[in-house]
Amino acid sequence: MTLPHRKNIALFPVFAASLALLAPAGPLVAQEDDLIETAAPRAYFANSATKDMVGTFGGKRVAYTATVQENVLKAEDGTPMAAIVTTSYVADPRDPSRPVTFLFNGGPGSGSVWLQMGAFGPKRVDIPGDATDDGAPPYPILDNPESLLDVTDLVFIDPVGTGFSHTIGDTKGEDYWGITKDAKSVAEVIRLWISENGRWNSPKFLGGESYGTTRSAAVAHELEGGYNDVALNGIILISTILDFATGADREGNELSYVTNLPTMAATALYHGKAEAASVEGFVAEARAFALGPYASFLLKGRAATPAEHAAIRSQLARFTGLSETYLDNANLRVWPGRFYKELLRDRGLTIGRLDSRYTGRDYDNAGEGPDNDPSFYGIDAGYAAAINQFLREDIGYRTDRSYVTIGNVGPWDWEIDGGRDENAYLTVAPYIGKAMRENADLRVLVAQGWYDFATPFFAAEYALSRPGIPQDRIEWHYYDSGHMMYVREEDRAQLSDDIRRFIRAR
């Protein structure tokens, strides 16, 4: 008979009294403490739901099993610490030689709803693809022929604090909230999944969007960085942020002005504030100007001559669609937040951050920044409704938890490996370079939208062109939309085809 925990010992008065008669009080206390310390961890029963389904993807009819399940992470003594929920779609009959792709969104704090219900899951929510608001329900939930299930099994991961994932007992969210902490937990879930499903020798791909690309680099570092490594065949980076200096909009950081300029040019052209034959050609001109004359001017600072100032101002006006007077007032350095408000001020409109094709109307037209991002509030309601409807009703996952589409996962620990405080210059691009150098078959696909200010395409190009990153195993794809290029029907189909070819080419 096992001695119960001390707080319950009064439930067994006869047994306790017998122990007291057989041994002195001192040894009894010591024995009791030893038993308390080695008591079995509190049990946790993981929640799950499974349903067999059929669909047509990439022109191929596929029978598959959809599974929503809690993956329990435990401390060394077996105590349950957190439950990370995955939604997996596995083709039937199960084939260990078939690729499996692990997908997540970003934030940090975002659930996988966006990639799952917008791009690659077997169902998708139907919202306007022309940069207009998604309005009110009902939102159609449609079969998604662009899902990748014809070429790979899919596992969508919601890190702690996102989706239905949560901590257990006294565990704090902060134990999982940070670049390295988060990556370790996601890598552990991947290891658990491939072990439970017999997929250690399957081709494996990681796919992330936005901060999910940061996570992809950090998770690859955790999976491939040790002796018991999990080798990857490919990393899919959608709307990439690897080097955070490129997006630090603050005084003294000149790099951000350089990497944002080509996106400003694409946006100005889209809204009729610039003239060019094509976005690709105009962006190429903007890249050359940003890397050459503009970067040189910025680095000179106050040493730049009046003639140089005038020449740069004229070119900036051409690329950004902003007046030379406004550019003078901004010291020829325009933060994206100001650009969102200024570009279409004469029309009484602001533009979106995630997708600058979107426009919105503020309370008034006088501020220097927008009230909100029209490219986010234009899509969020549809996605929230769709993920809850599909997981709860169609698959049958039962929980009283709310699905967290975008959660508060702070404070976030931004320190990474390196033996010093890496926050002074935070880039995870070297993780990808190291993984590629040490895995000759690892390839990278980068997907970027022209109209994305959250993760500008030129910033991604900058981060992945650094020394130590093999360039011959990186492929680039660009789309006529923004951060979530799959909201546009043509780009969703193109993105799916691009990734499908990438997986098949292994």
DRENLUM-314323 format. One record per residue (C-alpha): residue number from 1; x, y, z; residue in three letters. Coordinates in nm, 3 decimals. Layout:
BEGIN
NUM | X | Y | Z | ALA
...
END
This chain:
BEGIN
1 | 0.000 | 0.000 | 0.000 | MET
2 | 0.138 | 0.339 | -0.095 | THR
3 | 0.155 | 0.601 | 0.175 | LEU
4 | -0.059 | 0.898 | 0.068 | PRO
5 | 0.055 | 1.258 | 0.052 | HIS
6 | 0.084 | 1.421 | 0.395 | ARG
7 | -0.217 | 1.647 | 0.346 | LYS
8 | -0.436 | 1.336 | 0.305 | ASN
9 | -0.288 | 1.127 | 0.585 | ILE
10 | -0.586 | 1.199 | 0.813 | ALA
11 | -0.794 | 0.983 | 0.579 | LEU
12 | -0.603 | 0.678 | 0.704 | PHE
13 | -0.604 | 0.716 | 1.087 | PRO
14 | -0.558 | 0.346 | 1.168 | VAL
15 | -0.261 | 0.303 | 0.933 | PHE
16 | -0.101 | 0.623 | 1.061 | ALA
17 | -0.146 | 0.518 | 1.424 | ALA
18 | 0.012 | 0.178 | 1.352 | SER
19 | 0.319 | 0.345 | 1.204 | LEU
20 | 0.348 | 0.561 | 1.512 | ALA
21 | 0.358 | 0.253 | 1.737 | LEU
22 | 0.621 | 0.074 | 1.530 | LEU
23 | 0.879 | 0.353 | 1.492 | ALA
24 | 0.994 | 0.673 | 1.671 | PRO
25 | 0.867 | 1.007 | 1.551 | ALA
26 | 1.198 | 1.126 | 1.397 | GLY
27 | 1.252 | 0.841 | 1.151 | PRO
28 | 0.884 | 0.846 | 1.060 | LEU
29 | 0.909 | 1.207 | 0.945 | VAL
30 | 1.216 | 1.134 | 0.739 | ALA
31 | 1.055 | 0.833 | 0.574 | GLN
32 | 0.741 | 1.033 | 0.502 | GLU
33 | 0.937 | 1.318 | 0.341 | ASP
34 | 1.125 | 1.070 | 0.123 | ASP
35 | 0.797 | 0.923 | 0.008 | LEU
36 | 0.657 | 1.268 | -0.066 | ILE
37 | 0.960 | 1.361 | -0.278 | GLU
38 | 0.936 | 1.042 | -0.485 | THR
39 | 0.558 | 1.045 | -0.524 | ALA
40 | 0.435 | 0.991 | -0.878 | ALA
41 | 0.371 | 1.311 | -1.078 | PRO
42 | 0.013 | 1.425 | -1.100 | ARG
43 | -0.160 | 1.258 | -1.394 | ALA
44 | -0.278 | 1.463 | -1.690 | TYR
45 | -0.517 | 1.319 | -1.946 | PHE
46 | -0.449 | 1.465 | -2.290 | ALA
47 | -0.748 | 1.577 | -2.493 | ASN
48 | -0.788 | 1.465 | -2.854 | SER
49 | -1.031 | 1.410 | -3.140 | ALA
50 | -0.998 | 1.219 | -3.467 | THR
51 | -1.203 | 1.200 | -3.784 | LYS
52 | -1.158 | 1.022 | -4.117 | ASP
53 | -1.207 | 1.254 | -4.415 | MET
54 | -1.163 | 1.265 | -4.793 | VAL
55 | -1.072 | 1.551 | -5.027 | GLY
56 | -0.917 | 1.640 | -5.362 | THR
57 | -0.586 | 1.825 | -5.341 | PHE
58 | -0.354 | 1.916 | -5.626 | GLY
59 | -0.590 | 1.721 | -5.851 | GLY
60 | -0.550 | 1.400 | -5.648 | LYS
61 | -0.820 | 1.230 | -5.440 | ARG
62 | -0.683 | 1.170 | -5.087 | VAL
63 | -0.833 | 0.985 | -4.790 | ALA
64 | -0.685 | 1.118 | -4.469 | TYR
65 | -0.719 | 1.119 | -4.091 | THR
66 | -0.759 | 1.454 | -3.914 | ALA
67 | -0.640 | 1.455 | -3.553 | THR
68 | -0.648 | 1.737 | -3.299 | VAL
69 | -0.448 | 1.641 | -2.992 | GLN
70 | -0.268 | 1.777 | -2.689 | GLU
71 | 0.100 | 1.683 | -2.681 | ASN
72 | 0.208 | 1.691 | -2.316 | VAL
73 | 0.553 | 1.828 | -2.235 | LEU
74 | 0.694 | 1.700 | -1.907 | LYS
75 | 0.965 | 1.794 | -1.659 | ALA
76 | 1.252 | 1.549 | -1.596 | GLU
77 | 1.058 | 1.390 | -1.310 | ASP
78 | 0.757 | 1.332 | -1.533 | GLY
79 | 0.548 | 1.622 | -1.407 | THR
80 | 0.325 | 1.754 | -1.688 | PRO
81 | 0.422 | 2.113 | -1.772 | MET
82 | 0.236 | 2.215 | -2.085 | ALA
83 | -0.002 | 2.085 | -2.349 | ALA
84 | 0.080 | 2.192 | -2.704 | ILE
85 | -0.202 | 2.120 | -2.946 | VAL
86 | -0.129 | 1.993 | -3.294 | THR
87 | -0.375 | 1.946 | -3.579 | THR
88 | -0.247 | 1.679 | -3.814 | SER
89 | -0.372 | 1.556 | -4.149 | TYR
90 | -0.222 | 1.220 | -4.242 | VAL
91 | -0.299 | 1.039 | -4.568 | ALA
92 | -0.440 | 0.686 | -4.556 | ASP
93 | -0.299 | 0.429 | -4.575 | PRO
94 | -0.012 | 0.560 | -4.365 | ARG
95 | 0.322 | 0.559 | -4.545 | ASP
96 | 0.648 | 0.619 | -4.349 | PRO
97 | 0.828 | 0.713 | -4.673 | SER
98 | 0.588 | 1.002 | -4.736 | ARG
99 | 0.706 | 1.355 | -4.645 | PRO
100 | 0.565 | 1.529 | -4.338 | VAL
101 | 0.558 | 1.908 | -4.304 | THR
102 | 0.536 | 2.089 | -3.969 | PHE
103 | 0.374 | 2.432 | -3.993 | LEU
104 | 0.321 | 2.724 | -3.757 | PHE
105 | 0.245 | 3.094 | -3.770 | ASN
106 | 0.423 | 3.374 | -3.592 | GLY
107 | 0.347 | 3.671 | -3.371 | GLY
108 | 0.499 | 3.559 | -3.144 | PRO
109 | 0.161 | 3.474 | -3.002 | GLY
110 | -0.020 | 3.370 | -3.319 | SER
111 | -0.199 | 3.039 | -3.359 | GLY
112 | -0.162 | 2.834 | -3.676 | SER
113 | -0.512 | 2.936 | -3.788 | VAL
114 | -0.382 | 3.156 | -4.073 | TRP
115 | -0.177 | 2.894 | -4.258 | LEU
116 | -0.427 | 2.622 | -4.170 | GLN
117 | -0.753 | 2.791 | -4.271 | MET
118 | -0.603 | 3.024 | -4.530 | GLY
119 | -0.342 | 2.832 | -4.725 | ALA
120 | -0.258 | 2.466 | -4.670 | PHE
121 | -0.524 | 2.292 | -4.460 | GLY
122 | -0.788 | 2.071 | -4.631 | PRO
123 | -1.050 | 2.340 | -4.568 | LYS
124 | -1.022 | 2.716 | -4.600 | ARG
125 | -1.228 | 3.021 | -4.514 | VAL
126 | -1.354 | 3.219 | -4.809 | ASP
127 | -1.284 | 3.590 | -4.760 | ILE
128 | -1.244 | 3.866 | -5.021 | PRO
129 | -0.916 | 3.849 | -5.209 | GLY
130 | -0.932 | 4.205 | -5.341 | ASP
131 | -0.815 | 4.382 | -5.023 | ALA
132 | -1.166 | 4.456 | -4.897 | THR
133 | -1.313 | 4.385 | -4.553 | ASP
134 | -1.442 | 4.037 | -4.465 | ASP
135 | -1.756 | 4.178 | -4.302 | GLY
136 | -1.976 | 3.970 | -4.073 | ALA
137 | -2.068 | 3.599 | -4.058 | PRO
138 | -2.150 | 3.355 | -4.191 | PRO
139 | -1.815 | 3.299 | -4.362 | TYR
140 | -1.810 | 3.012 | -4.616 | PRO
141 | -1.575 | 2.726 | -4.523 | ILE
142 | -1.476 | 2.557 | -4.848 | LEU
143 | -1.280 | 2.257 | -4.967 | ASP
144 | -0.925 | 2.369 | -5.036 | ASN
145 | -0.782 | 2.214 | -5.352 | PRO
146 | -0.457 | 2.406 | -5.288 | GLU
147 | -0.386 | 2.203 | -4.973 | SER
148 | -0.055 | 2.017 | -4.991 | LEU
149 | -0.199 | 1.684 | -4.877 | LEU
150 | -0.134 | 1.528 | -5.215 | ASP
151 | 0.243 | 1.552 | -5.159 | VAL
152 | 0.293 | 1.566 | -4.781 | THR
153 | 0.125 | 1.495 | -4.450 | ASP
154 | 0.064 | 1.814 | -4.252 | LEU
155 | 0.108 | 1.894 | -3.883 | VAL
156 | 0.000 | 2.240 | -3.764 | PHE
157 | 0.152 | 2.341 | -3.429 | ILE
158 | 0.014 | 2.597 | -3.183 | ASP
159 | 0.288 | 2.692 | -2.932 | PRO
160 | 0.208 | 2.758 | -2.567 | VAL
161 | -0.030 | 3.053 | -2.529 | GLY
162 | -0.170 | 3.021 | -2.881 | THR
163 | -0.460 | 2.821 | -3.022 | GLY
164 | -0.582 | 2.577 | -2.755 | PHE
165 | -0.230 | 2.521 | -2.615 | SER
166 | -0.169 | 2.599 | -2.248 | HIS
167 | 0.046 | 2.542 | -1.943 | THR
168 | -0.047 | 2.283 | -1.680 | ILE
169 | -0.063 | 2.327 | -1.304 | GLY
170 | 0.180 | 2.581 | -1.161 | ASP
171 | 0.383 | 2.615 | -1.483 | THR
172 | 0.419 | 2.974 | -1.602 | LYS
173 | 0.380 | 3.080 | -1.962 | GLY
174 | 0.710 | 3.264 | -1.933 | GLU
175 | 0.883 | 2.924 | -1.917 | ASP
176 | 0.801 | 2.887 | -2.288 | TYR
177 | 0.795 | 3.247 | -2.408 | TRP
178 | 1.122 | 3.335 | -2.576 | GLY
179 | 1.311 | 3.260 | -2.896 | ILE
180 | 1.505 | 2.967 | -2.752 | THR
181 | 1.242 | 2.846 | -2.501 | LYS
182 | 0.975 | 2.844 | -2.770 | ASP
183 | 1.201 | 2.666 | -3.021 | ALA
184 | 1.293 | 2.396 | -2.769 | LYS
185 | 0.927 | 2.325 | -2.694 | SER
186 | 0.829 | 2.311 | -3.062 | VAL
187 | 1.127 | 2.087 | -3.140 | ALA
188 | 1.020 | 1.858 | -2.853 | GLU
189 | 0.667 | 1.836 | -2.995 | VAL
190 | 0.809 | 1.745 | -3.336 | ILE
191 | 1.020 | 1.470 | -3.178 | ARG
192 | 0.718 | 1.339 | -2.987 | LEU
193 | 0.504 | 1.339 | -3.300 | TRP
194 | 0.752 | 1.156 | -3.524 | ILE
195 | 0.816 | 0.900 | -3.247 | SER
196 | 0.446 | 0.832 | -3.182 | GLU
197 | 0.370 | 0.814 | -3.554 | ASN
198 | 0.674 | 0.614 | -3.666 | GLY
199 | 0.809 | 0.892 | -3.890 | ARG
200 | 1.176 | 0.921 | -3.794 | TRP
201 | 1.288 | 0.824 | -4.144 | ASN
202 | 1.031 | 1.029 | -4.334 | SER
203 | 1.140 | 1.335 | -4.536 | PRO
204 | 1.074 | 1.636 | -4.312 | LYS
205 | 0.996 | 2.001 | -4.382 | PHE
206 | 0.945 | 2.301 | -4.156 | LEU
207 | 0.721 | 2.586 | -4.263 | GLY
208 | 0.663 | 2.915 | -4.085 | GLY
209 | 0.507 | 3.252 | -4.155 | GLU
210 | 0.626 | 3.589 | -4.016 | SER
211 | 0.777 | 3.527 | -3.670 | TYR
212 | 0.721 | 3.166 | -3.767 | GLY
213 | 1.024 | 3.208 | -3.996 | THR
214 | 1.227 | 3.319 | -3.694 | THR
215 | 1.090 | 3.012 | -3.518 | ARG
216 | 1.182 | 2.794 | -3.818 | SER
217 | 1.546 | 2.900 | -3.793 | ALA
218 | 1.554 | 2.846 | -3.415 | ALA
219 | 1.372 | 2.511 | -3.434 | VAL
220 | 1.609 | 2.392 | -3.709 | ALA
221 | 1.893 | 2.487 | -3.474 | HIS
222 | 1.737 | 2.276 | -3.197 | GLU
223 | 1.659 | 1.979 | -3.422 | LEU
224 | 1.989 | 1.963 | -3.608 | GLU
225 | 2.224 | 2.113 | -3.352 | GLY
226 | 2.283 | 1.804 | -3.135 | GLY
227 | 2.401 | 1.446 | -3.173 | TYR
228 | 2.047 | 1.303 | -3.160 | ASN
229 | 1.948 | 1.528 | -3.444 | ASP
230 | 1.642 | 1.537 | -3.665 | VAL
231 | 1.763 | 1.619 | -4.015 | ALA
232 | 1.543 | 1.834 | -4.238 | LEU
233 | 1.490 | 1.822 | -4.612 | ASN
234 | 1.360 | 2.177 | -4.642 | GLY
235 | 1.261 | 2.497 | -4.465 | ILE
236 | 0.973 | 2.704 | -4.604 | ILE
237 | 0.992 | 3.073 | -4.510 | LEU
238 | 0.674 | 3.271 | -4.576 | ILE
239 | 0.699 | 3.649 | -4.512 | SER
240 | 1.043 | 3.632 | -4.357 | THR
241 | 1.196 | 3.807 | -4.056 | ILE
242 | 1.539 | 3.679 | -3.954 | LEU
243 | 1.744 | 3.993 | -3.890 | ASP
244 | 1.555 | 4.225 | -3.656 | PHE
245 | 1.780 | 4.523 | -3.721 | ALA
246 | 1.614 | 4.554 | -4.062 | THR
247 | 1.282 | 4.638 | -3.899 | GLY
248 | 1.390 | 4.843 | -3.598 | ALA
249 | 1.225 | 5.178 | -3.669 | ASP
250 | 1.414 | 5.402 | -3.433 | ARG
251 | 1.651 | 5.694 | -3.452 | GLU
252 | 2.004 | 5.596 | -3.549 | GLY
253 | 1.917 | 5.276 | -3.735 | ASN
254 | 1.970 | 5.363 | -4.101 | GLU
255 | 1.931 | 5.001 | -4.222 | LEU
256 | 1.553 | 5.006 | -4.179 | SER
257 | 1.516 | 5.295 | -4.427 | TYR
258 | 1.713 | 5.097 | -4.686 | VAL
259 | 1.521 | 4.771 | -4.650 | THR
260 | 1.176 | 4.935 | -4.645 | ASN
261 | 1.226 | 5.154 | -4.953 | LEU
262 | 1.151 | 4.891 | -5.223 | PRO
263 | 0.822 | 4.806 | -5.047 | THR
264 | 0.735 | 5.176 | -5.040 | MET
265 | 0.802 | 5.189 | -5.413 | ALA
266 | 0.580 | 4.888 | -5.486 | ALA
267 | 0.303 | 5.040 | -5.273 | THR
268 | 0.327 | 5.384 | -5.432 | ALA
269 | 0.299 | 5.223 | -5.774 | LEU
270 | -0.003 | 5.012 | -5.668 | TYR
271 | -0.193 | 5.319 | -5.546 | HIS
272 | -0.107 | 5.533 | -5.847 | GLY
273 | 0.145 | 5.754 | -5.669 | LYS
274 | 0.431 | 5.643 | -5.892 | ALA
275 | 0.469 | 5.547 | -6.256 | GLU
276 | 0.644 | 5.241 | -6.400 | ALA
277 | 0.580 | 4.966 | -6.651 | ALA
278 | 0.579 | 4.687 | -6.392 | SER
279 | 0.618 | 4.633 | -6.020 | VAL
280 | 0.910 | 4.396 | -6.080 | GLU
281 | 1.100 | 4.658 | -6.281 | GLY
282 | 1.022 | 4.941 | -6.042 | PHE
283 | 1.127 | 4.732 | -5.743 | VAL
284 | 1.455 | 4.643 | -5.915 | ALA
285 | 1.527 | 5.014 | -5.963 | GLU
286 | 1.437 | 5.083 | -5.599 | ALA
287 | 1.670 | 4.807 | -5.477 | ARG
288 | 1.960 | 4.949 | -5.675 | ALA
289 | 1.893 | 5.301 | -5.549 | PHE
290 | 1.852 | 5.185 | -5.188 | ALA
291 | 2.176 | 4.983 | -5.184 | LEU
292 | 2.375 | 5.246 | -5.371 | GLY
293 | 2.314 | 5.621 | -5.357 | PRO
294 | 2.061 | 5.612 | -5.071 | TYR
295 | 2.268 | 5.388 | -4.840 | ALA
296 | 2.576 | 5.599 | -4.910 | SER
297 | 2.384 | 5.916 | -4.829 | PHE
298 | 2.246 | 5.774 | -4.504 | LEU
299 | 2.589 | 5.657 | -4.388 | LEU
300 | 2.734 | 6.002 | -4.443 | LYS
301 | 2.483 | 6.155 | -4.206 | GLY
302 | 2.543 | 6.527 | -4.154 | ARG
303 | 2.848 | 6.508 | -4.382 | ALA
304 | 2.627 | 6.477 | -4.692 | ALA
305 | 2.642 | 6.786 | -4.914 | THR
306 | 2.339 | 6.999 | -5.012 | PRO
307 | 2.374 | 6.874 | -5.368 | ALA
308 | 2.362 | 6.512 | -5.251 | GLU
309 | 2.062 | 6.592 | -5.033 | HIS
310 | 1.873 | 6.743 | -5.327 | ALA
311 | 1.952 | 6.450 | -5.558 | ALA
312 | 1.841 | 6.192 | -5.301 | ILE
313 | 1.525 | 6.389 | -5.222 | ARG
314 | 1.423 | 6.392 | -5.588 | SER
315 | 1.472 | 6.018 | -5.626 | GLN
316 | 1.297 | 5.941 | -5.296 | LEU
317 | 0.996 | 6.139 | -5.410 | ALA
318 | 0.988 | 5.937 | -5.732 | ARG
319 | 1.003 | 5.603 | -5.553 | PHE
320 | 0.780 | 5.678 | -5.253 | THR
321 | 0.517 | 5.907 | -5.406 | GLY
322 | 0.569 | 6.153 | -5.119 | LEU
323 | 0.626 | 6.523 | -5.171 | SER
324 | 0.975 | 6.667 | -5.152 | GLU
325 | 0.853 | 6.903 | -4.881 | THR
326 | 0.741 | 6.611 | -4.666 | TYR
327 | 1.066 | 6.427 | -4.730 | LEU
328 | 1.267 | 6.735 | -4.630 | ASP
329 | 1.069 | 6.757 | -4.307 | ASN
330 | 1.149 | 6.390 | -4.240 | ALA
331 | 1.524 | 6.433 | -4.302 | ASN
332 | 1.482 | 6.200 | -4.604 | LEU
333 | 1.411 | 5.918 | -4.358 | ARG
334 | 1.050 | 5.795 | -4.359 | VAL
335 | 0.937 | 5.541 | -4.104 | TRP
336 | 0.675 | 5.295 | -4.234 | PRO
337 | 0.420 | 5.414 | -3.976 | GLY
338 | 0.435 | 5.764 | -4.120 | ARG
339 | 0.420 | 5.628 | -4.474 | PHE
340 | 0.093 | 5.443 | -4.398 | TYR
341 | -0.069 | 5.774 | -4.307 | LYS
342 | 0.095 | 6.011 | -4.554 | GLU
343 | 0.082 | 5.828 | -4.888 | LEU
344 | -0.295 | 5.867 | -4.939 | LEU
345 | -0.362 | 6.154 | -4.700 | ARG
346 | -0.494 | 6.358 | -4.991 | ASP
347 | -0.764 | 6.092 | -5.037 | ARG
348 | -0.845 | 6.070 | -4.666 | GLY
349 | -0.714 | 5.711 | -4.654 | LEU
350 | -0.449 | 5.511 | -4.472 | THR
351 | -0.281 | 5.194 | -4.600 | ILE
352 | -0.220 | 4.858 | -4.436 | GLY
353 | 0.093 | 4.729 | -4.263 | ARG
354 | 0.046 | 4.358 | -4.331 | LEU
355 | -0.078 | 4.431 | -4.681 | ASP
356 | -0.047 | 4.783 | -4.816 | SER
357 | -0.308 | 4.717 | -5.084 | ARG
358 | -0.570 | 4.758 | -4.811 | TYR
359 | -0.697 | 5.105 | -4.722 | THR
360 | -0.882 | 5.237 | -4.419 | GLY
361 | -1.035 | 5.557 | -4.282 | ARG
362 | -0.919 | 5.703 | -3.952 | ASP
363 | -1.111 | 5.913 | -3.705 | TYR
364 | -0.951 | 6.216 | -3.862 | ASP
365 | -0.689 | 6.296 | -4.122 | ASN
366 | -0.451 | 6.495 | -3.903 | ALA
367 | -0.230 | 6.237 | -3.731 | GLY
368 | 0.109 | 6.112 | -3.841 | GLU
369 | 0.020 | 5.744 | -3.803 | GLY
370 | -0.292 | 5.531 | -3.867 | PRO
371 | -0.547 | 5.438 | -3.600 | ASP
372 | -0.525 | 5.069 | -3.687 | ASN
373 | -0.415 | 4.828 | -3.959 | ASP
374 | -0.694 | 4.783 | -4.217 | PRO
375 | -0.520 | 4.476 | -4.357 | SER
376 | -0.565 | 4.298 | -4.024 | PHE
377 | -0.912 | 4.402 | -3.915 | TYR
378 | -1.018 | 4.329 | -4.273 | GLY
379 | -0.962 | 3.952 | -4.230 | ILE
380 | -0.947 | 3.852 | -3.862 | ASP
381 | -1.314 | 3.774 | -3.792 | ALA
382 | -1.345 | 3.524 | -4.076 | GLY
383 | -1.043 | 3.324 | -3.967 | TYR
384 | -1.149 | 3.310 | -3.601 | ALA
385 | -1.494 | 3.181 | -3.694 | ALA
386 | -1.356 | 2.924 | -3.937 | ALA
387 | -1.099 | 2.760 | -3.709 | ILE
388 | -1.348 | 2.723 | -3.424 | ASN
389 | -1.618 | 2.585 | -3.653 | GLN
390 | -1.388 | 2.334 | -3.820 | PHE
391 | -1.198 | 2.201 | -3.517 | LEU
392 | -1.493 | 2.194 | -3.278 | ARG
393 | -1.780 | 2.092 | -3.504 | GLU
394 | -1.633 | 1.918 | -3.808 | ASP
395 | -1.351 | 1.725 | -3.636 | ILE
396 | -1.525 | 1.714 | -3.297 | GLY
397 | -1.262 | 1.854 | -3.062 | TYR
398 | -1.429 | 1.933 | -2.730 | ARG
399 | -1.282 | 2.195 | -2.498 | THR
400 | -1.402 | 2.490 | -2.293 | ASP
401 | -1.088 | 2.684 | -2.388 | ARG
402 | -1.102 | 2.972 | -2.633 | SER
403 | -0.894 | 2.938 | -2.948 | TYR
404 | -0.631 | 3.214 | -2.926 | VAL
405 | -0.569 | 3.351 | -3.275 | THR
406 | -0.336 | 3.628 | -3.150 | ILE
407 | -0.239 | 3.607 | -2.782 | GLY
408 | -0.043 | 3.807 | -2.529 | ASN
409 | 0.271 | 3.598 | -2.479 | VAL
410 | 0.483 | 3.851 | -2.300 | GLY
411 | 0.730 | 3.936 | -2.182 | PRO
412 | 0.915 | 3.757 | -2.464 | TRP
413 | 1.277 | 3.658 | -2.405 | ASP
414 | 1.468 | 3.768 | -2.715 | TRP
415 | 1.810 | 3.635 | -2.613 | GLU
416 | 1.960 | 3.363 | -2.832 | ILE
417 | 2.266 | 3.138 | -2.818 | ASP
418 | 2.606 | 3.299 | -2.841 | GLY
419 | 2.744 | 3.345 | -2.493 | GLY
420 | 2.645 | 3.711 | -2.467 | ARG
421 | 2.339 | 3.928 | -2.486 | ASP
422 | 2.247 | 3.890 | -2.851 | GLU
423 | 1.967 | 4.146 | -2.827 | ASN
424 | 2.213 | 4.416 | -2.931 | ALA
425 | 2.211 | 4.261 | -3.276 | TYR
426 | 1.943 | 3.997 | -3.309 | LEU
427 | 1.961 | 3.777 | -3.615 | THR
428 | 1.880 | 3.407 | -3.649 | VAL
429 | 1.992 | 3.390 | -4.013 | ALA
430 | 2.321 | 3.225 | -3.906 | PRO
431 | 2.118 | 2.933 | -3.768 | TYR
432 | 1.996 | 2.864 | -4.121 | ILE
433 | 2.346 | 2.902 | -4.266 | GLY
434 | 2.489 | 2.653 | -4.014 | LYS
435 | 2.208 | 2.403 | -4.073 | ALA
436 | 2.264 | 2.422 | -4.450 | MET
437 | 2.641 | 2.388 | -4.421 | ARG
438 | 2.605 | 2.080 | -4.203 | GLU
439 | 2.322 | 1.921 | -4.405 | ASN
440 | 2.408 | 1.901 | -4.774 | ALA
441 | 2.048 | 1.823 | -4.874 | ASP
442 | 1.877 | 2.103 | -4.682 | LEU
443 | 1.709 | 2.357 | -4.911 | ARG
444 | 1.518 | 2.677 | -4.836 | VAL
445 | 1.217 | 2.829 | -5.011 | LEU
446 | 1.141 | 3.197 | -4.947 | VAL
447 | 0.796 | 3.339 | -5.031 | ALA
448 | 0.746 | 3.718 | -5.011 | GLN
449 | 0.469 | 3.961 | -5.099 | GLY
450 | 0.550 | 4.292 | -5.268 | TRP
451 | 0.314 | 4.483 | -5.037 | TYR
452 | 0.427 | 4.353 | -4.697 | ASP
453 | 0.563 | 4.609 | -4.448 | PHE
454 | 0.558 | 4.370 | -4.151 | ALA
455 | 0.835 | 4.160 | -4.308 | THR
456 | 0.962 | 4.347 | -4.618 | PRO
457 | 1.100 | 4.136 | -4.901 | PHE
458 | 1.420 | 4.337 | -4.926 | PHE
459 | 1.491 | 4.273 | -4.557 | ALA
460 | 1.461 | 3.900 | -4.621 | ALA
461 | 1.696 | 3.927 | -4.919 | GLU
462 | 1.946 | 4.117 | -4.705 | TYR
463 | 1.936 | 3.865 | -4.417 | ALA
464 | 1.979 | 3.558 | -4.636 | LEU
465 | 2.256 | 3.703 | -4.854 | SER
466 | 2.508 | 3.717 | -4.566 | ARG
467 | 2.832 | 3.512 | -4.575 | PRO
468 | 2.801 | 3.153 | -4.457 | GLY
469 | 2.460 | 3.091 | -4.618 | ILE
470 | 2.478 | 2.874 | -4.934 | PRO
471 | 2.298 | 3.070 | -5.204 | GLN
472 | 2.256 | 2.783 | -5.452 | ASP
473 | 2.004 | 2.605 | -5.226 | ARG
474 | 1.774 | 2.901 | -5.171 | ILE
475 | 1.484 | 2.972 | -5.407 | GLU
476 | 1.281 | 3.293 | -5.408 | TRP
477 | 0.917 | 3.354 | -5.501 | HIS
478 | 0.728 | 3.684 | -5.507 | TYR
479 | 0.355 | 3.752 | -5.503 | TYR
480 | 0.122 | 4.040 | -5.593 | ASP
481 | -0.011 | 4.076 | -5.240 | SER
482 | 0.117 | 4.127 | -4.887 | GLY
483 | 0.212 | 3.943 | -4.571 | HIS
484 | -0.057 | 3.676 | -4.612 | MET
485 | -0.034 | 3.637 | -4.985 | MET
486 | -0.279 | 3.347 | -4.980 | TYR
487 | -0.575 | 3.581 | -4.921 | VAL
488 | -0.551 | 3.657 | -5.294 | ARG
489 | -0.681 | 3.364 | -5.493 | GLU
490 | -0.419 | 3.374 | -5.768 | GLU
491 | -0.136 | 3.396 | -5.516 | ASP
492 | -0.276 | 3.116 | -5.301 | ARG
493 | -0.272 | 2.885 | -5.601 | ALA
494 | 0.077 | 2.999 | -5.703 | GLN
495 | 0.216 | 2.961 | -5.350 | LEU
496 | 0.075 | 2.611 | -5.328 | SER
497 | 0.226 | 2.514 | -5.664 | ASP
498 | 0.564 | 2.662 | -5.570 | ASP
499 | 0.581 | 2.469 | -5.242 | ILE
500 | 0.447 | 2.151 | -5.401 | ARG
501 | 0.734 | 2.159 | -5.655 | ARG
502 | 0.979 | 2.234 | -5.373 | PHE
503 | 0.871 | 1.927 | -5.177 | ILE
504 | 0.869 | 1.700 | -5.481 | ARG
505 | 1.219 | 1.815 | -5.581 | ALA
506 | 1.377 | 1.659 | -5.272 | ARG
END
